[in-house]
Amino acid sequence: MSYCILIRHGESQWNLENRFTGWVDVPLSPKGEQEAKAAGEKLKSYKFDRAFTSKLKRANDTLRFILTASNQLQIPTEYDIALNERHYGALQGLNKAETAQKYGDEQVKIWRRSYDVPPPKDKTELNPEGYSESLKDTAARTLPYWEKKIFPEIKNGKNIIVAAHGNSLRSIVMHLDNLTKEQVLELNIPTGVPLLYTFDAHGTVVEHKYL
């Protein structure tokens, strides 16, 4: 038996401001720091062999707060862009409520929650390359990384923590829970709440729950 903790970073400053964040490297808000510290207290009794996180500091800092609480900062940690939040394209930096007023609630929900519809790809100051990702696009980088780097550790009996983002984790949860494209539309992962997956010796999920 082994386990993997998935945790979305604590509230970021742009979560607080209700702005689309994506790949913009914003810090945790004061509340987000408290959420990360609270998660660390919940996880003090869990011992990890290895940690994985994105290249963005809101996830990195969340992981640091958690590992500090249990004196595990010394464990091997891998930072990879594969675990970054999805790229929100032309929406990055925009206020979500104002965007909904402009395009409609239903369209914004599709951009935020659907599986295969990417946000607008217009070039902006925060997105000069004119790039964006759907959840399907995010999964195309996140799941190969999961299969190559993280899951083999779990199958080898290692206990793992992954600190990442709402959509990179949605793609992993969709995979682990065998969710359909319709089901994932309603999937939201809260900030700073540890999600525990327990695996048997064959790498099959036997339990998953929020802590």
N, C-alpha and C positions, 0 to 999 in steps of 0.2 A: 504493500500500500504506500502511496505517496500522495502529496497534495500540491496544489498550485493556487496561490492567491492572485486574483486579478483585482487591481484597484485603479479606478480613475482618479486622476489628480484631484486635490482639493480645489475649491472654488478659485478661479483665476480672477485677476482684476477685470478682464473683459467679460467673464461670466457675470460678475457683479454689475457691470455696466450694460449688460444685455446685448453684447456685440458679438458678431461672428468672428471667431479667432483663427481657426485653421492652423497654418504654419507660422503665424506671427508669434514671436517668442516672448509672450507676456508673463509676468510673475504671478505668484499666488497672491490673493487678497489676504488681509488679516484673518478673515473668516476661514479662508482656504488653509492657512497655516494651522489654525486650530483644528480643522477637520483632519489634516494630516497627522497632527499630534495625537488626536483622539483615536485615529486608526492605529497608530503605533501602540497605544495603550491596549487596544483590543488584541493586538497581535504579539504582545510581549512573550507569550508562552509558545509561540510558533518559532521553530528553528529552521532557517533556510540554508540551503547549500549553494544557491546561486540566485542572482537577481538580473532581471532584464528591464530595460526602460528605453524611452525614446531619446531623441536628441534635443528635446525641448525642456526648458528649465522648470516649468510648472510640474512636470512629471518627475524630473530629477530631484527637485526639492521635496516633493511628497515622499519619494522613496527614502531620501536621506532622513527625514523626520521619523519615518517608520523604523528604519534600521537603527537609528540612534536610541530609540526607546528600549530596544532589546539588546543593545550593545553588539550589533552585528554589522557594523560598517565595514568590517574587514572582508566580508564575503565577496567572491568574484562577481563583478557587475559588468554587464555588456550594454552599451548604448548604441542604438541603431535607428536610422531614419525609417526603417520598415515599420516601427511602432508609433511613428508620428501620427498626430491627428490627421484626418482627411483634409485635403486642401480645398478651402471654400471659394476659391476663385475670386470673381469680382465682388463677392459678398463680404470678403474679409475686411473687418473694421467697421462694417455697417451695423447700425442698431437693428435688432431683430423686429421690434415692434414697428419701427418706421418702414422697414422693408415689407412687412406684412400689409401695412396700409397702402403701399405703392403697388404691390403685386397680388395681394390677397392672401388670406390665411392658408387656403388650401395649397396654393402654389409654393408658399414658403415651407409648409409641412412636407411636401414632396421633395423639395430640395434638401431638407434637413434629414428626413427619415426614410425616404424610398431607397430601394436597392440599386437601381441602375440609371437614375436620372441625376446628372451632375449639375452643380450650380452654374450660373452664367460664366463664360470664359473671357469676358471683356478685359482688356488690359487696364490696370489701375496703378496708382502709386504703390499700393501694397501688393500688387500682383502684376508686375511689369511684363512677365512672360506670358500672361494670358492663359494660365493653366487652371484647371479645377479637377476635382475627383468626385465621383459617385461612391457609394459604399462598395459597389462591385469593384471599382478601381482600387479602393483602399485595401480590400480583401486580396486583390491580386499581388500586393506586396507583403501584406501582413501574414497571410496564411502560409505561403512558402517559407517565410522566416520561422513561423510557429513549427512547421513540420520538420525543418532542417535543424533548428537551433534549440528550441524549447522542449518540444514533445519528446525527443530522444532522451533528454535528461529525466523527464518524468517517468518514462518507461524503464529507465535504469534505477528507479527507486529514489530519485532525488526530490527534495522539496524546494519549490520554486516560488518566487514572487515576481509579478509583472506589473510595473507601474506605467500606465499609458493614458489613453484618452478615450473619450466617449465613443468615437466611431471606430478606432482601431480595435477597441475591446468589443464593440458590437459585432464586428466581423468574426472575431474569435468565438464569442458566445453563440453567434448564429451557427458556426461550424460545430461546436461542441454539443449544442442542444438540438441540432438538426432542424432549425427553424426555416420556414418557407419565406419567400420574398414578401408575402403578405403579412406574416407574423412579425418579421423584423421591423416593419413599418411602425409598430407600436412599442418596440423595445427601446427603453431609455435606461442608461446606466447612471446612477446618481454619483455625485462627486464625493470622494473620501470615504466610501463604504466598501470594506473588503468583501469580495465574492470568492468563496471557497469552493474549489473543485477537488474531490477526492477520487483517486484512480486506483484500480486493482493492478495486480502484477502484469496484466496484459495491456495496460494503458486504457482500459475502458472506464468511463465515468461511472462511479457508483453513487455519488451524492454531490449535490451542489446547493449552496445556500449563502445568503448574505449573513454576515456576522454583525 
